[in-house]
């Protein structure tokens, strides 16, 4: 879904200090959660 694609693009260069803490290990649970949701549901909730 779109949110997983957005996550895969990564954090923009020059991001905040928080961005430096978002390692692949920390992002993996978020990726799994996003993949579990149906794309239509995600669009309904986020738009």
TIVO-2410 file (N, C-alpha, C; in nm, 3 decimals):
# residues 47
REC num residu      c1      c2      c3 atome chaine
REC   1      X   0.083  -0.119   0.000     N      A
REC   1      X   0.000   0.000   0.000    CA      A
REC   1      X   0.087   0.125   0.000     C      A
REC   2      X   0.023   0.238  -0.014     N      A
REC   2      X   0.096   0.365  -0.028    CA      A
REC   2      X   0.184   0.396   0.092     C      A
REC   3      X   0.138   0.362   0.212     N      A
REC   3      X   0.216   0.395   0.331    CA      A
REC   3      X   0.344   0.313   0.338     C      A
REC   4      X   0.339   0.188   0.295     N      A
REC   4      X   0.460   0.105   0.292    CA      A
REC   4      X   0.558   0.163   0.191     C      A
REC   5      X   0.507   0.206   0.075     N      A
REC   5      X   0.594   0.267  -0.026    CA      A
REC   5      X   0.659   0.394   0.030     C      A
REC   6      X   0.582   0.473   0.100     N      A
REC   6      X   0.635   0.595   0.162    CA      A
REC   6      X   0.743   0.560   0.263     C      A
REC   7      X   0.719   0.459   0.343     N      A
REC   7      X   0.817   0.415   0.442    CA      A
REC   7      X   0.945   0.367   0.374     C      A
REC   8      X   0.929   0.296   0.263     N      A
REC   8      X   1.045   0.244   0.190    CA      A
REC   8      X   1.130   0.354   0.129     C      A
REC   9      X   1.070   0.469   0.102     N      A
REC   9      X   1.147   0.581   0.046    CA      A
REC   9      X   1.244   0.639   0.147     C      A
REC  10      X   1.217   0.615   0.274     N      A
REC  10      X   1.308   0.660   0.378    CA      A
REC  10      X   1.282   0.801   0.426     C      A
REC  11      X   1.365   0.843   0.517     N      A
REC  11      X   1.354   0.975   0.577    CA      A
REC  11      X   1.435   1.072   0.491     C      A
REC  12      X   1.378   1.187   0.456     N      A
REC  12      X   1.451   1.283   0.373    CA      A
REC  12      X   1.584   1.326   0.436     C      A
REC  13      X   1.682   1.348   0.353     N      A
REC  13      X   1.812   1.397   0.401    CA      A
REC  13      X   1.791   1.530   0.471     C      A
REC  14      X   1.868   1.552   0.575     N      A
REC  14      X   1.853   1.676   0.650    CA      A
REC  14      X   1.739   1.672   0.748     C      A
REC  15      X   1.687   1.553   0.772     N      A
REC  15      X   1.577   1.539   0.868    CA      A
REC  15      X   1.624   1.566   1.010     C      A
REC  16      X   1.532   1.559   1.099     N      A
REC  16      X   1.562   1.589   1.239    CA      A
REC  16      X   1.648   1.481   1.303     C      A
REC  17      X   1.687   1.505   1.427     N      A
REC  17      X   1.764   1.405   1.502    CA      A
REC  17      X   1.685   1.277   1.518     C      A
REC  18      X   1.553   1.289   1.524     N      A
REC  18      X   1.468   1.171   1.538    CA      A
REC  18      X   1.488   1.078   1.418     C      A
REC  19      X   1.505   1.135   1.300     N      A
REC  19      X   1.525   1.054   1.180    CA      A
REC  19      X   1.645   0.963   1.192     C      A
REC  20      X   1.748   1.008   1.261     N      A
REC  20      X   1.868   0.927   1.279    CA      A
REC  20      X   1.840   0.804   1.364     C      A
REC  21      X   1.738   0.811   1.447     N      A
REC  21      X   1.702   0.700   1.535    CA      A
REC  21      X   1.615   0.596   1.465     C      A
REC  22      X   1.563   0.629   1.347     N      A
REC  22      X   1.472   0.539   1.277    CA      A
REC  22      X   1.551   0.439   1.193     C      A
REC  23      X   1.611   0.345   1.261     N      A
REC  23      X   1.689   0.241   1.195    CA      A
REC  23      X   1.596   0.139   1.131     C      A
REC  24      X   1.650   0.057   1.042     N      A
REC  24      X   1.571  -0.048   0.978    CA      A
REC  24      X   1.508  -0.139   1.082     C      A
REC  25      X   1.582  -0.165   1.189     N      A
REC  25      X   1.530  -0.252   1.296    CA      A
REC  25      X   1.407  -0.190   1.361     C      A
REC  26      X   1.409  -0.061   1.382     N      A
REC  26      X   1.295   0.007   1.444    CA      A
REC  26      X   1.179   0.024   1.347     C      A
REC  27      X   1.207   0.034   1.220     N      A
REC  27      X   1.101   0.053   1.121    CA      A
REC  27      X   1.032  -0.078   1.083     C      A
REC  28      X   1.097  -0.191   1.102     N      A
REC  28      X   1.039  -0.319   1.061    CA      A
REC  28      X   0.903  -0.348   1.125     C      A
REC  29      X   0.884  -0.327   1.255     N      A
REC  29      X   0.751  -0.352   1.312    CA      A
REC  29      X   0.644  -0.261   1.251     C      A
REC  30      X   0.681  -0.140   1.217     N      A
REC  30      X   0.587  -0.047   1.153    CA      A
REC  30      X   0.551  -0.099   1.014     C      A
REC  31      X   0.651  -0.146   0.940     N      A
REC  31      X   0.626  -0.201   0.807    CA      A
REC  31      X   0.532  -0.321   0.814     C      A
REC  32      X   0.555  -0.411   0.909     N      A
REC  32      X   0.468  -0.529   0.924    CA      A
REC  32      X   0.325  -0.487   0.957     C      A
REC  33      X   0.310  -0.388   1.044     N      A
REC  33      X   0.176  -0.341   1.081    CA      A
REC  33      X   0.105  -0.283   0.959     C      A
REC  34      X   0.175  -0.200   0.882     N      A
REC  34      X   0.113  -0.139   0.765    CA      A
REC  34      X   0.075  -0.243   0.661     C      A
REC  35      X   0.156  -0.345   0.645     N      A
REC  35      X   0.127  -0.450   0.546    CA      A
REC  35      X   0.006  -0.533   0.586     C      A
REC  36      X  -0.027  -0.534   0.715     N      A
REC  36      X  -0.139  -0.614   0.763    CA      A
REC  36      X  -0.273  -0.551   0.728     C      A
REC  37      X  -0.274  -0.421   0.700     N      A
REC  37      X  -0.399  -0.352   0.672    CA      A
REC  37      X  -0.431  -0.354   0.524     C      A
REC  38      X  -0.559  -0.367   0.495     N      A
REC  38      X  -0.610  -0.361   0.359    CA      A
REC  38      X  -0.592  -0.218   0.306     C      A
REC  39      X  -0.551  -0.204   0.181     N      A
REC  39      X  -0.526  -0.072   0.123    CA      A
REC  39      X  -0.650   0.017   0.127     C      A
REC  40      X  -0.767  -0.038   0.103     N      A
REC  40      X  -0.890   0.042   0.107    CA      A
REC  40      X  -0.914   0.097   0.248     C      A
REC  41      X  -0.885   0.017   0.348     N      A
REC  41      X  -0.900   0.062   0.487    CA      A
REC  41      X  -0.802   0.176   0.516     C      A
REC  42      X  -0.678   0.160   0.473     N      A
REC  42      X  -0.578   0.264   0.497    CA      A
REC  42      X  -0.620   0.394   0.431     C      A
REC  43      X  -0.669   0.388   0.308     N      A
REC  43      X  -0.713   0.510   0.239    CA      A
REC  43      X  -0.830   0.574   0.312     C      A
REC  44      X  -0.922   0.494   0.361     N      A
REC  44      X  -1.037   0.548   0.435    CA      A
REC  44      X  -0.992   0.621   0.560     C      A
REC  45      X  -0.897   0.566   0.630     N      A
REC  45      X  -0.851   0.623   0.757    CA      A
REC  45      X  -0.762   0.745   0.736     C      A
REC  46      X  -0.684   0.746   0.629     N      A
REC  46      X  -0.585   0.852   0.612    CA      A
REC  46      X  -0.628   0.965   0.519     C      A
REC  47      X  -0.740   0.952   0.452     N      A
REC  47      X  -0.782   1.059   0.358    CA      A
REC  47      X  -0.910   1.123   0.403     C      A
***
